[in-house]
Amino acid sequence: MFTGIVQGTAEVLEIEEKPNFRTHIIKMPQALLPGLELGASVAHNGCCLTVTAVAGDQVSFDLIKETLRLTNLQDLQVGDRVNIERAAKFSDEIGGHLMSGHIVTTAAIVKVINSENNREVWFKPQDEQQMKYILHKGFIGIDGISLTVGEVTRTKFCVHLIPETLARTTLGNKRLGQTVNIEIDPHTQAIVDTVERMTLQREAALAAATEKLIEE
């Protein structure tokens, strides 16, 4: 589990490509190295990955086909940076919201509006079916950052970024057309799915009752 509070960024030092598989090595910030062991979970742009090797501050991770398909990690090149968060501990303060590190889709940056001490960024999810879970003032994970949703349209949504977020994460360097990883708030998803299911059941029951009355 993660909190969506990015602890730092890490440079991609090396990428080893294999068929439908990739290993990449990052330079882990010194502050995040203590206690890091094989098998530990570390979020990269919000995607939960498992440590496969540790050599000083150089840490390796394997990315399978599904991870590459669903996330923007497939676009990484040597020299790029990723947002990093180690798995939360029970004693940690949860300053964002609980996140699983399971990316559901990516979203393209389609508009950026800059004003004094504020940046409004609009995103269009690749999978538009996910828009039903993105609600005004709801939680969302963008490249591993816990953020509050601003305005929402049928196909797009925006967030408002403060200077601290822009300085501490990779979002400050993102440009129009680039993609970010999206994690939907699971509580919102559960509520929406439950309401949809109950509505369909009610409509089906009403249709059956109406048909029965007509037959009688």
C-alpha positions as CSV (number, residue, x, y, z in Angstrom):
1,M,0.0,0.0,0.0
2,F,1.1,3.6,-0.7
3,T,-0.2,7.0,0.3
4,G,0.4,9.0,-2.9
5,I,2.9,11.3,-1.1
6,V,5.9,11.1,-3.4
7,Q,9.2,10.8,-1.4
8,G,11.5,11.7,-4.2
9,T,12.5,11.2,-7.9
10,A,15.0,8.7,-9.2
11,E,17.0,8.7,-12.4
12,V,16.8,5.7,-14.8
13,L,20.4,4.5,-15.2
14,E,20.0,1.4,-17.4
15,I,17.2,-0.4,-19.3
16,E,17.6,-4.0,-20.4
17,E,15.0,-5.0,-23.1
18,K,13.8,-8.6,-23.6
19,P,10.7,-9.9,-25.5
20,N,7.6,-8.6,-23.6
21,F,9.8,-7.9,-20.6
22,R,12.1,-5.2,-19.3
23,T,14.5,-4.7,-16.4
24,H,15.4,-1.1,-15.4
25,I,17.8,0.1,-12.9
26,I,17.3,3.4,-11.0
27,K,19.5,5.5,-8.7
28,M,17.6,5.4,-5.5
29,P,17.7,8.5,-3.3
30,Q,19.9,7.9,-0.3
31,A,17.1,8.7,2.1
32,L,15.1,5.9,0.8
33,L,17.8,3.2,0.9
34,P,17.7,2.2,4.6
35,G,16.0,-1.2,5.0
36,L,15.5,-1.7,1.3
37,E,15.6,-5.4,0.5
38,L,14.9,-7.9,-2.3
39,G,11.2,-8.3,-2.7
40,A,10.3,-4.8,-1.3
41,S,7.6,-2.8,-3.1
42,V,8.4,0.6,-4.5
43,A,6.0,2.7,-6.6
44,H,7.4,4.1,-9.8
45,N,5.1,6.8,-11.2
46,G,2.5,5.2,-9.0
47,C,3.0,1.6,-10.3
48,C,4.0,-0.9,-7.7
49,L,7.2,-2.7,-8.6
50,T,9.3,-5.3,-6.8
51,V,12.9,-4.9,-6.0
52,T,15.0,-7.6,-7.8
53,A,18.5,-6.5,-7.0
54,V,20.3,-3.9,-4.8
55,A,23.9,-2.7,-5.5
56,G,24.6,0.3,-3.4
57,D,22.2,3.0,-4.6
58,Q,21.5,1.2,-7.8
59,V,18.2,-0.8,-7.6
60,S,16.7,-3.1,-10.2
61,F,13.1,-3.8,-11.0
62,D,11.4,-6.1,-13.6
63,L,8.5,-5.0,-15.7
64,I,6.3,-7.6,-17.3
65,K,4.2,-7.2,-20.5
66,E,1.0,-6.2,-18.7
67,T,2.8,-3.4,-16.8
68,L,4.4,-2.1,-19.9
69,R,1.0,-2.2,-21.7
70,L,-0.9,-0.3,-19.0
71,T,1.5,2.3,-17.8
72,N,3.8,5.1,-19.1
73,L,6.8,3.1,-17.8
74,Q,7.1,1.7,-21.3
75,D,8.1,5.1,-22.5
76,L,11.0,5.5,-20.1
77,Q,14.5,6.1,-21.5
78,V,17.8,6.2,-19.8
79,G,18.2,9.6,-18.1
80,D,14.5,10.0,-17.4
81,R,13.2,10.4,-13.9
82,V,10.3,8.7,-12.1
83,N,8.4,9.6,-9.0
84,I,9.3,7.2,-6.1
85,E,7.4,6.1,-3.0
86,R,8.3,3.2,-0.8
87,A,5.5,1.1,0.7
88,A,3.7,2.6,3.6
89,K,4.2,1.3,7.2
90,F,1.5,1.1,9.8
91,S,3.2,3.9,11.7
92,D,3.3,6.2,8.7
93,E,1.2,9.4,8.5
94,I,-1.2,9.1,5.6
95,G,-1.1,12.6,4.1
96,G,-2.7,11.6,0.8
97,H,-5.1,8.7,0.4
98,L,-4.5,4.9,0.4
99,M,-3.3,3.7,-3.0
100,S,-2.6,0.1,-4.2
101,G,-0.1,0.9,-6.9
102,H,-2.3,-0.7,-9.5
103,I,-2.5,1.5,-12.6
104,V,-5.8,1.2,-14.6
105,T,-5.0,3.4,-17.5
106,T,-2.9,6.3,-18.8
107,A,-4.0,9.8,-19.6
108,A,-2.6,12.4,-22.0
109,I,-2.0,16.0,-21.0
110,V,-4.3,18.0,-23.2
111,K,-4.2,21.5,-21.7
112,V,-2.0,23.4,-19.2
113,I,-3.1,26.8,-17.7
114,N,-0.5,28.7,-15.8
115,S,-1.3,31.4,-13.3
116,E,0.6,32.9,-10.3
117,N,1.6,30.1,-7.9
118,N,-0.8,27.7,-9.6
119,R,-1.0,25.4,-12.5
120,E,-4.2,23.8,-13.9
121,V,-3.6,20.7,-15.9
122,W,-6.2,18.8,-17.9
123,F,-6.0,15.1,-18.7
124,K,-7.8,12.8,-21.1
125,P,-7.8,9.1,-20.0
126,Q,-7.0,6.6,-22.7
127,D,-9.8,4.4,-21.4
128,E,-12.8,6.7,-21.3
129,Q,-14.8,4.1,-19.3
130,Q,-12.7,5.2,-16.3
131,M,-14.3,8.7,-16.4
132,K,-17.3,7.5,-14.4
133,Y,-15.0,7.0,-11.4
134,I,-13.5,10.5,-11.7
135,L,-15.6,12.9,-9.7
136,H,-15.3,16.6,-8.8
137,K,-13.4,16.8,-5.5
138,G,-12.7,13.1,-5.5
139,F,-9.3,11.5,-5.0
140,I,-7.1,10.3,-7.9
141,G,-3.5,9.0,-8.3
142,I,-1.5,10.7,-11.1
143,D,2.0,9.3,-11.6
144,G,1.8,8.1,-8.0
145,I,0.8,11.5,-6.6
146,S,-2.4,11.8,-4.5
147,L,-4.4,14.7,-5.9
148,T,-7.9,16.1,-5.7
149,V,-9.9,16.2,-8.9
150,G,-11.0,19.7,-10.1
151,E,-13.4,20.2,-12.9
152,V,-14.8,17.2,-14.8
153,T,-16.3,16.9,-18.3
154,R,-17.5,13.8,-20.1
155,T,-14.0,12.9,-21.4
156,K,-11.5,15.0,-19.4
157,F,-10.7,16.2,-15.9
158,C,-8.3,18.7,-14.4
159,V,-6.2,19.1,-11.2
160,H,-4.6,22.1,-9.6
161,L,-0.9,21.9,-8.8
162,I,0.8,24.0,-6.2
163,P,4.5,24.9,-6.5
164,E,5.6,22.3,-4.0
165,T,4.1,19.5,-6.0
166,L,5.7,20.8,-9.2
167,A,9.1,21.1,-7.5
168,R,9.0,17.7,-5.7
169,T,7.7,15.5,-8.5
170,T,8.0,14.9,-12.3
171,L,4.8,16.7,-13.1
172,G,6.6,20.0,-13.1
173,N,8.4,18.9,-16.3
174,K,5.5,17.3,-18.1
175,R,4.5,18.7,-21.4
176,L,1.4,18.7,-23.6
177,G,0.8,15.3,-25.2
178,Q,2.8,13.4,-22.6
179,T,1.1,10.6,-20.7
180,V,0.7,9.9,-16.9
181,N,-0.4,6.9,-15.0
182,I,-3.8,6.9,-13.5
183,E,-5.0,5.0,-10.4
184,I,-8.7,5.3,-9.5
185,D,-9.7,5.6,-5.9
186,P,-11.0,2.1,-5.0
187,H,-13.7,3.4,-2.6
188,T,-15.2,5.6,-5.4
189,Q,-15.0,2.7,-7.8
190,A,-16.8,0.4,-5.4
191,I,-19.6,2.9,-4.7
192,V,-20.2,3.7,-8.5
193,D,-20.2,0.0,-9.4
194,T,-22.6,-0.8,-6.6
195,V,-25.0,1.9,-7.6
196,E,-24.8,0.8,-11.2
197,R,-25.5,-2.8,-10.3
198,M,-28.5,-1.9,-8.1
199,T,-29.9,0.4,-10.7
200,L,-29.7,-2.4,-13.4
201,Q,-31.3,-4.9,-11.0
202,R,-34.1,-2.5,-10.2
203,E,-34.7,-1.7,-13.9
204,A,-34.7,-5.4,-14.7
205,A,-37.2,-6.1,-11.9
206,L,-39.5,-3.3,-13.1
207,A,-39.3,-4.5,-16.7
208,A,-40.3,-8.0,-15.6
209,A,-43.2,-6.8,-13.5
210,T,-44.4,-4.6,-16.4
211,E,-44.2,-7.5,-18.8
212,K,-46.2,-9.7,-16.4
213,L,-49.0,-7.1,-16.0
214,I,-49.2,-6.8,-19.8
215,E,-49.5,-10.6,-20.2
216,E,-52.3,-10.7,-17.5
